[in-house]
Amino acid sequence: MDLVWKQYQVLLLLIQFDSEHQVDVLSKARQTLEEWAEENEWGVVFMRDLQIGLLLRGNYPSITQLARLYEEISNVWKDQNFKFYAAIGRTVYRFVDIHRSYEDAFELLKRKFFAQTRCILSRETAPELVDMIEGETLEEAFDIDIYAEKLYYAIDVASKESIHNLLGQLLLEMMRFDLSEHDVKTACMQMIHSIMNRLVQQHEDLRTEHQEAACWIVNLYHYDSIHQLFAAIEERLLEIAGRLDAMGSDTLVKRMIDLIHRNYHENLKLESLAEVFNYNSAYLGKMFKNQTGEYFNTYLDKVRIEKAKQLLEEGLRVYQVAERVGYTNVDYFHSKFKRYTGTAPSAYRQNKQKSSNQ
């Protein structure tokens, strides 16, 4: 075939196989596409790995034209039982530049999991993928634990708005890091396991949900779009938050107090809770002080010290107690304990042991 054309554009097609006979399915798909392309003079069909390519002789710059092309190919393959993904590269005007169009399509298709719509992916139809490709590469490692912690608190206090917002932030962050589909799903599974394990430790009533989570977490691997995946995750987390909401306290400060008493051993900060509750931290702190008579950090310290007393009376060592009640620095715990009790932790333990032996 004469390939001296005015312009060239590469379309790549990736078939999602449900069949074990991949080679046969791929061969038949290529054959039917070749017949259609030759009959309608669309261009030349080629194979690259498991992708079918179509070197187009035309130019398809608009979203409308791409939608028609997608419909045409769907009709060609309508009798074959598979789904397919498609991406198209830039238009080039020299034969030697065809590789640029191919590379465009390849990079877009590689990120199909992040596309918002099912269509032919291009710079026009999937600008979010272009941002991923052309965005600055982030050197720091992606940390799912940050979101696991924030979502845990959001669920624990039944803040549905925060759950929605945090998942939205997480989705954008994953795209910014240009994670692979596998990495996204693995991170989400890890996050949900962490959240559910922490929730069930504080809420025995959620043990059934914890057991059921093992099943639906595995099903996350079946989603072929990050947007569908996150919608499913949000639906489940909102259900759990709704359950806790029905069982929980009715005011914001009561929820904060309840959260402190259940999570005093965690690295609790007013700023983090303010984000969860969608409040300004200064305003939330003032509200807490007005209703409890204590500053947030003071209240948290007092809860921790009371728990520390119990643990010291049980005979635990000072460093063990400090760790269990949320103080990573033993010296800092020592100063806090002495401030609120008037005695050092070790002396307090000795005095209690003497009293119990008398």
NORWO-V161142 format. One record per residue. N is the residue number from 1. PSI is psi in whole degrees, 0 to 359 (NA if undefined). NEAR is the number of other ideal C-beta (glycine too) atoms within 8 Angstrom. D_LAST is the distance of its C-alpha to the last C-alpha in whole Angstrom. Layout:
((N | PSI | NEAR | D_LAST) (N | PSI | NEAR | D_LAST))
This chain:
((1 | 139 | 3 | 103) (2 | 120 | 3 | 104) (3 | 19 | 7 | 101) (4 | 91 | 4 | 103) (5 | 167 | 6 | 101) (6 | 329 | 3 | 101) (7 | 159 | 10 | 97) (8 | 148 | 14 | 94) (9 | 131 | 15 | 91) (10 | 128 | 15 | 89) (11 | 126 | 15 | 87) (12 | 140 | 17 | 84) (13 | 130 | 13 | 83) (14 | 120 | 12 | 80) (15 | 134 | 12 | 80) (16 | 112 | 9 | 76) (17 | 130 | 7 | 77) (18 | 352 | 5 | 76) (19 | 152 | 9 | 78) (20 | 339 | 3 | 77) (21 | 66 | 6 | 81) (22 | 317 | 9 | 81) (23 | 316 | 6 | 84) (24 | 316 | 8 | 86) (25 | 316 | 13 | 85) (26 | 320 | 12 | 85) (27 | 316 | 8 | 88) (28 | 320 | 9 | 90) (29 | 318 | 13 | 88) (30 | 317 | 11 | 90) (31 | 313 | 8 | 93) (32 | 325 | 11 | 93) (33 | 321 | 15 | 92) (34 | 315 | 9 | 95) (35 | 317 | 8 | 97) (36 | 316 | 11 | 96) (37 | 320 | 13 | 96) (38 | 317 | 7 | 100) (39 | 322 | 6 | 101) (40 | 4 | 6 | 100) (41 | 45 | 7 | 101) (42 | 322 | 9 | 97) (43 | 206 | 10 | 97) (44 | 131 | 8 | 95) (45 | 139 | 12 | 93) (46 | 167 | 8 | 91) (47 | 142 | 9 | 87) (48 | 110 | 6 | 85) (49 | 237 | 4 | 82) (50 | 15 | 6 | 81) (51 | 142 | 10 | 82) (52 | 130 | 14 | 86) (53 | 152 | 13 | 87) (54 | 113 | 15 | 90) (55 | 107 | 14 | 92) (56 | 143 | 12 | 94) (57 | 353 | 9 | 97) (58 | 192 | 8 | 96) (59 | 124 | 6 | 94) (60 | 76 | 12 | 91) (61 | 336 | 6 | 90) (62 | 155 | 7 | 89) (63 | 323 | 8 | 86) (64 | 315 | 6 | 89) (65 | 320 | 9 | 91) (66 | 324 | 15 | 87) (67 | 319 | 10 | 87) (68 | 318 | 8 | 90) (69 | 319 | 11 | 90) (70 | 318 | 11 | 86) (71 | 319 | 8 | 88) (72 | 312 | 9 | 91) (73 | 322 | 12 | 89) (74 | 321 | 8 | 87) (75 | 323 | 7 | 90) (76 | 322 | 9 | 91) (77 | 15 | 12 | 88) (78 | 333 | 6 | 88) (79 | 358 | 3 | 88) (80 | 135 | 9 | 86) (81 | 75 | 4 | 82) (82 | 160 | 12 | 80) (83 | 155 | 6 | 79) (84 | 158 | 10 | 80) (85 | 151 | 10 | 79) (86 | 145 | 14 | 81) (87 | 146 | 15 | 82) (88 | 140 | 17 | 85) (89 | 184 | 15 | 85) (90 | 160 | 8 | 87) (91 | 132 | 9 | 91) (92 | 161 | 11 | 93) (93 | 4 | 7 | 96) (94 | 143 | 5 | 97) (95 | 322 | 7 | 96) (96 | 348 | 5 | 94) (97 | 5 | 10 | 92) (98 | 327 | 11 | 91) (99 | 331 | 7 | 88) (100 | 318 | 10 | 86) (101 | 320 | 16 | 87) (102 | 315 | 12 | 85) (103 | 321 | 9 | 82) (104 | 308 | 14 | 82) (105 | 320 | 15 | 82) (106 | 314 | 11 | 79) (107 | 322 | 9 | 77) (108 | 315 | 17 | 77) (109 | 328 | 14 | 77) (110 | 336 | 6 | 74) (111 | 23 | 12 | 72) (112 | 330 | 12 | 73) (113 | 334 | 9 | 70) (114 | 356 | 9 | 69) (115 | 144 | 13 | 72) (116 | 335 | 5 | 72) (117 | 157 | 6 | 75) (118 | 103 | 3 | 77) (119 | 186 | 12 | 80) (120 | 119 | 13 | 82) (121 | 132 | 15 | 80) (122 | 178 | 11 | 82) (123 | 331 | 8 | 81) (124 | 320 | 9 | 82) (125 | 339 | 10 | 80) (126 | 64 | 14 | 77) (127 | 333 | 7 | 76) (128 | 329 | 10 | 73) (129 | 325 | 12 | 73) (130 | 319 | 10 | 76) (131 | 322 | 9 | 73) (132 | 318 | 12 | 71) (133 | 316 | 10 | 73) (134 | 352 | 5 | 74) (135 | 162 | 8 | 71) (136 | 133 | 3 | 69) (137 | 127 | 5 | 67) (138 | 132 | 7 | 64) (139 | 329 | 3 | 62) (140 | 156 | 4 | 58) (141 | 145 | 3 | 57) (142 | 132 | 11 | 56) (143 | 102 | 5 | 53) (144 | 338 | 10 | 52) (145 | 330 | 8 | 48) (146 | 315 | 7 | 49) (147 | 326 | 12 | 51) (148 | 318 | 12 | 48) (149 | 313 | 10 | 46) (150 | 319 | 13 | 48) (151 | 325 | 14 | 49) (152 | 312 | 12 | 46) (153 | 320 | 13 | 45) (154 | 319 | 13 | 48) (155 | 318 | 15 | 47) (156 | 328 | 12 | 44) (157 | 9 | 13 | 45) (158 | 42 | 11 | 48) (159 | 92 | 12 | 50) (160 | 325 | 10 | 54) (161 | 319 | 7 | 56) (162 | 322 | 13 | 53) (163 | 313 | 15 | 54) (164 | 313 | 10 | 57) (165 | 318 | 9 | 58) (166 | 320 | 12 | 55) (167 | 324 | 13 | 57) (168 | 318 | 8 | 60) (169 | 319 | 9 | 59) (170 | 317 | 10 | 58) (171 | 312 | 11 | 61) (172 | 322 | 8 | 63) (173 | 320 | 10 | 61) (174 | 323 | 12 | 61) (175 | 322 | 13 | 65) (176 | 327 | 9 | 65) (177 | 355 | 8 | 63) (178 | 48 | 9 | 66) (179 | 156 | 9 | 64) (180 | 164 | 5 | 65) (181 | 316 | 7 | 65) (182 | 317 | 6 | 63) (183 | 322 | 9 | 61) (184 | 311 | 13 | 60) (185 | 320 | 12 | 60) (186 | 316 | 8 | 57) (187 | 319 | 12 | 55) (188 | 320 | 12 | 55) (189 | 317 | 10 | 54) (190 | 317 | 10 | 51) (191 | 313 | 13 | 50) (192 | 322 | 12 | 50) (193 | 314 | 10 | 48) (194 | 313 | 11 | 46) (195 | 311 | 13 | 46) (196 | 322 | 12 | 45) (197 | 319 | 9 | 42) (198 | 321 | 9 | 41) (199 | 317 | 15 | 42) (200 | 336 | 12 | 41) (201 | 330 | 6 | 37) (202 | 339 | 8 | 37) (203 | 96 | 9 | 39) (204 | 330 | 5 | 39) (205 | 346 | 6 | 42) (206 | 10 | 13 | 44) (207 | 324 | 8 | 43) (208 | 314 | 6 | 47) (209 | 324 | 12 | 48) (210 | 319 | 12 | 47) (211 | 319 | 7 | 48) (212 | 331 | 8 | 51) (213 | 326 | 12 | 51) (214 | 325 | 8 | 52) (215 | 309 | 7 | 55) (216 | 338 | 10 | 57) (217 | 318 | 10 | 55) (218 | 324 | 7 | 58) (219 | 345 | 8 | 60) (220 | 333 | 14 | 60) (221 | 344 | 6 | 62) (222 | 349 | 5 | 65) (223 | 136 | 10 | 66) (224 | 14 | 8 | 69) (225 | 135 | 8 | 68) (226 | 331 | 13 | 65) (227 | 321 | 8 | 66) (228 | 319 | 9 | 66) (229 | 312 | 13 | 63) (230 | 329 | 11 | 61) (231 | 320 | 8 | 62) (232 | 319 | 12 | 61) (233 | 314 | 12 | 57) (234 | 318 | 11 | 57) (235 | 316 | 8 | 58) (236 | 315 | 10 | 55) (237 | 325 | 13 | 53) (238 | 324 | 11 | 54) (239 | 316 | 8 | 54) (240 | 317 | 12 | 50) (241 | 321 | 14 | 49) (242 | 322 | 10 | 51) (243 | 316 | 11 | 49) (244 | 325 | 13 | 46) (245 | 320 | 9 | 48) (246 | 333 | 6 | 48) (247 | 345 | 7 | 44) (248 | 186 | 10 | 43) (249 | 163 | 7 | 43) (250 | 354 | 4 | 46) (251 | 159 | 6 | 46) (252 | 311 | 7 | 46) (253 | 322 | 10 | 43) (254 | 322 | 9 | 41) (255 | 321 | 12 | 42) (256 | 316 | 13 | 41) (257 | 316 | 11 | 37) (258 | 318 | 10 | 37) (259 | 319 | 13 | 38) (260 | 314 | 12 | 35) (261 | 335 | 8 | 33) (262 | 341 | 8 | 34) (263 | 27 | 11 | 35) (264 | 333 | 13 | 33) (265 | 351 | 7 | 32) (266 | 170 | 7 | 36) (267 | 70 | 4 | 38) (268 | 134 | 11 | 39) (269 | 143 | 6 | 42) (270 | 322 | 11 | 43) (271 | 320 | 7 | 47) (272 | 318 | 11 | 46) (273 | 324 | 14 | 45) (274 | 321 | 12 | 48) (275 | 319 | 9 | 51) (276 | 318 | 12 | 49) (277 | 357 | 12 | 50) (278 | 46 | 8 | 53) (279 | 155 | 8 | 52) (280 | 135 | 6 | 52) (281 | 323 | 9 | 49) (282 | 318 | 6 | 49) (283 | 318 | 8 | 50) (284 | 320 | 13 | 47) (285 | 320 | 12 | 45) (286 | 318 | 8 | 46) (287 | 317 | 11 | 46) (288 | 316 | 15 | 42) (289 | 319 | 11 | 42) (290 | 324 | 6 | 44) (291 | 337 | 7 | 42) (292 | 341 | 9 | 38) (293 | 2 | 4 | 38) (294 | 148 | 9 | 37) (295 | 154 | 8 | 39) (296 | 309 | 11 | 39) (297 | 324 | 7 | 37) (298 | 315 | 8 | 34) (299 | 315 | 13 | 34) (300 | 316 | 11 | 33) (301 | 317 | 10 | 31) (302 | 321 | 10 | 29) (303 | 317 | 11 | 29) (304 | 318 | 14 | 28) (305 | 320 | 13 | 25) (306 | 319 | 8 | 23) (307 | 323 | 11 | 24) (308 | 321 | 14 | 23) (309 | 314 | 10 | 19) (310 | 317 | 8 | 19) (311 | 322 | 12 | 20) (312 | 322 | 14 | 18) (313 | 335 | 8 | 15) (314 | 353 | 6 | 16) (315 | 8 | 6 | 16) (316 | 151 | 8 | 20) (317 | 158 | 5 | 22) (318 | 315 | 12 | 23) (319 | 327 | 7 | 27) (320 | 318 | 9 | 26) (321 | 315 | 14 | 25) (322 | 315 | 15 | 27) (323 | 320 | 8 | 30) (324 | 335 | 10 | 29) (325 | 6 | 14 | 29) (326 | 11 | 10 | 32) (327 | 117 | 11 | 32) (328 | 339 | 6 | 34) (329 | 119 | 7 | 33) (330 | 321 | 9 | 30) (331 | 321 | 6 | 31) (332 | 318 | 9 | 32) (333 | 317 | 15 | 29) (334 | 314 | 12 | 27) (335 | 321 | 8 | 29) (336 | 315 | 12 | 29) (337 | 315 | 14 | 25) (338 | 325 | 11 | 25) (339 | 318 | 6 | 28) (340 | 339 | 9 | 26) (341 | 343 | 9 | 22) (342 | 4 | 4 | 23) (343 | 158 | 9 | 21) (344 | 153 | 8 | 21) (345 | 316 | 15 | 20) (346 | 321 | 7 | 19) (347 | 321 | 8 | 17) (348 | 317 | 13 | 16) (349 | 317 | 12 | 15) (350 | 317 | 8 | 13) (351 | 318 | 9 | 11) (352 | 322 | 10 | 10) (353 | 321 | 9 | 9) (354 | 317 | 8 | 6) (355 | 320 | 7 | 5) (356 | 337 | 6 | 6) (357 | 346 | 5 | 4) (358 | NA | 4 | 0))
